Amino acid sequence: MKKLMAFAALATLVGFLGILGFRVPTLDLVMVLVLTLGLAGYDMFTSAKRDSE
């Protein structure tokens, strides 16, 4: 259940930041959004892996 909720939270974040990135497509903002999504995705996958052990 924790993995499902983590995936739903990440999907919501991706949706919100995706809308922001498409509405305001400046290079610096898109780079920050990509970095944010990368860090959030890394955190989700490492936390999910740690919980299953």
PyMOL commands that place a pseudoatom at each C-alpha (Angstrom):
pseudoatom trace, name=CA, resn=MET, resi=1, chain=A, elem=C, hetatm=0, pos=[0.000, 0.000, 0.000]
pseudoatom trace, name=CA, resn=LYS, resi=2, chain=A, elem=C, hetatm=0, pos=[2.898, 2.372, 0.744]
pseudoatom trace, name=CA, resn=LYS, resi=3, chain=A, elem=C, hetatm=0, pos=[4.322, 1.838, -2.742]
pseudoatom trace, name=CA, resn=LEU, resi=4, chain=A, elem=C, hetatm=0, pos=[0.962, 2.606, -4.332]
pseudoatom trace, name=CA, resn=MET, resi=5, chain=A, elem=C, hetatm=0, pos=[0.589, 5.821, -2.355]
pseudoatom trace, name=CA, resn=ALA, resi=6, chain=A, elem=C, hetatm=0, pos=[4.176, 6.835, -3.174]
pseudoatom trace, name=CA, resn=PHE, resi=7, chain=A, elem=C, hetatm=0, pos=[3.531, 6.230, -6.875]
pseudoatom trace, name=CA, resn=ALA, resi=8, chain=A, elem=C, hetatm=0, pos=[0.286, 8.238, -6.724]
pseudoatom trace, name=CA, resn=ALA, resi=9, chain=A, elem=C, hetatm=0, pos=[2.102, 11.124, -5.026]
pseudoatom trace, name=CA, resn=LEU, resi=10, chain=A, elem=C, hetatm=0, pos=[4.879, 11.074, -7.628]
pseudoatom trace, name=CA, resn=ALA, resi=11, chain=A, elem=C, hetatm=0, pos=[2.339, 10.944, -10.462]
pseudoatom trace, name=CA, resn=THR, resi=12, chain=A, elem=C, hetatm=0, pos=[0.533, 13.949, -8.989]
pseudoatom trace, name=CA, resn=LEU, resi=13, chain=A, elem=C, hetatm=0, pos=[3.813, 15.849, -8.709]
pseudoatom trace, name=CA, resn=VAL, resi=14, chain=A, elem=C, hetatm=0, pos=[4.700, 14.973, -12.311]
pseudoatom trace, name=CA, resn=GLY, resi=15, chain=A, elem=C, hetatm=0, pos=[1.281, 16.170, -13.476]
pseudoatom trace, name=CA, resn=PHE, resi=16, chain=A, elem=C, hetatm=0, pos=[1.502, 19.462, -11.617]
pseudoatom trace, name=CA, resn=LEU, resi=17, chain=A, elem=C, hetatm=0, pos=[5.066, 20.210, -12.671]
pseudoatom trace, name=CA, resn=GLY, resi=18, chain=A, elem=C, hetatm=0, pos=[4.306, 19.079, -16.227]
pseudoatom trace, name=CA, resn=ILE, resi=19, chain=A, elem=C, hetatm=0, pos=[1.522, 21.637, -16.528]
pseudoatom trace, name=CA, resn=LEU, resi=20, chain=A, elem=C, hetatm=0, pos=[3.837, 24.305, -15.129]
pseudoatom trace, name=CA, resn=GLY, resi=21, chain=A, elem=C, hetatm=0, pos=[6.592, 23.334, -17.557]
pseudoatom trace, name=CA, resn=PHE, resi=22, chain=A, elem=C, hetatm=0, pos=[4.294, 23.448, -20.587]
pseudoatom trace, name=CA, resn=ARG, resi=23, chain=A, elem=C, hetatm=0, pos=[2.660, 26.748, -19.613]
pseudoatom trace, name=CA, resn=VAL, resi=24, chain=A, elem=C, hetatm=0, pos=[5.954, 28.511, -18.836]
pseudoatom trace, name=CA, resn=PRO, resi=25, chain=A, elem=C, hetatm=0, pos=[8.527, 26.849, -21.111]
pseudoatom trace, name=CA, resn=THR, resi=26, chain=A, elem=C, hetatm=0, pos=[11.681, 28.716, -20.144]
pseudoatom trace, name=CA, resn=LEU, resi=27, chain=A, elem=C, hetatm=0, pos=[14.931, 26.782, -20.155]
pseudoatom trace, name=CA, resn=ASP, resi=28, chain=A, elem=C, hetatm=0, pos=[15.911, 27.496, -16.559]
pseudoatom trace, name=CA, resn=LEU, resi=29, chain=A, elem=C, hetatm=0, pos=[12.485, 26.537, -15.203]
pseudoatom trace, name=CA, resn=VAL, resi=30, chain=A, elem=C, hetatm=0, pos=[12.433, 23.303, -17.205]
pseudoatom trace, name=CA, resn=MET, resi=31, chain=A, elem=C, hetatm=0, pos=[15.900, 22.411, -15.869]
pseudoatom trace, name=CA, resn=VAL, resi=32, chain=A, elem=C, hetatm=0, pos=[14.731, 22.961, -12.288]
pseudoatom trace, name=CA, resn=LEU, resi=33, chain=A, elem=C, hetatm=0, pos=[11.607, 20.854, -12.941]
pseudoatom trace, name=CA, resn=VAL, resi=34, chain=A, elem=C, hetatm=0, pos=[13.670, 18.003, -14.390]
pseudoatom trace, name=CA, resn=LEU, resi=35, chain=A, elem=C, hetatm=0, pos=[16.028, 18.109, -11.418]
pseudoatom trace, name=CA, resn=THR, resi=36, chain=A, elem=C, hetatm=0, pos=[13.080, 18.149, -8.995]
pseudoatom trace, name=CA, resn=LEU, resi=37, chain=A, elem=C, hetatm=0, pos=[11.411, 15.184, -10.679]
pseudoatom trace, name=CA, resn=GLY, resi=38, chain=A, elem=C, hetatm=0, pos=[14.699, 13.305, -10.800]
pseudoatom trace, name=CA, resn=LEU, resi=39, chain=A, elem=C, hetatm=0, pos=[15.312, 13.767, -7.091]
pseudoatom trace, name=CA, resn=ALA, resi=40, chain=A, elem=C, hetatm=0, pos=[11.714, 12.870, -6.196]
pseudoatom trace, name=CA, resn=GLY, resi=41, chain=A, elem=C, hetatm=0, pos=[11.849, 9.758, -8.385]
pseudoatom trace, name=CA, resn=TYR, resi=42, chain=A, elem=C, hetatm=0, pos=[15.174, 8.693, -6.890]
pseudoatom trace, name=CA, resn=ASP, resi=43, chain=A, elem=C, hetatm=0, pos=[13.807, 9.175, -3.388]
pseudoatom trace, name=CA, resn=MET, resi=44, chain=A, elem=C, hetatm=0, pos=[10.667, 7.174, -4.180]
pseudoatom trace, name=CA, resn=PHE, resi=45, chain=A, elem=C, hetatm=0, pos=[12.590, 4.234, -5.661]
pseudoatom trace, name=CA, resn=THR, resi=46, chain=A, elem=C, hetatm=0, pos=[15.213, 4.099, -2.917]
pseudoatom trace, name=CA, resn=SER, resi=47, chain=A, elem=C, hetatm=0, pos=[12.576, 4.402, -0.184]
pseudoatom trace, name=CA, resn=ALA, resi=48, chain=A, elem=C, hetatm=0, pos=[10.428, 1.692, -1.786]
pseudoatom trace, name=CA, resn=LYS, resi=49, chain=A, elem=C, hetatm=0, pos=[13.431, -0.606, -2.074]
pseudoatom trace, name=CA, resn=ARG, resi=50, chain=A, elem=C, hetatm=0, pos=[14.397, 0.012, 1.565]
pseudoatom trace, name=CA, resn=ASP, resi=51, chain=A, elem=C, hetatm=0, pos=[10.836, -0.712, 2.836]
pseudoatom trace, name=CA, resn=SER, resi=52, chain=A, elem=C, hetatm=0, pos=[10.675, -4.084, 1.088]
pseudoatom trace, name=CA, resn=GLU, resi=53, chain=A, elem=C, hetatm=0, pos=[13.827, -5.424, 2.777]
for i in range(1, 53): cmd.bond("trace and resi %d" % i, "trace and resi %d" % (i + 1))
show_as sticks, trace
zoom trace
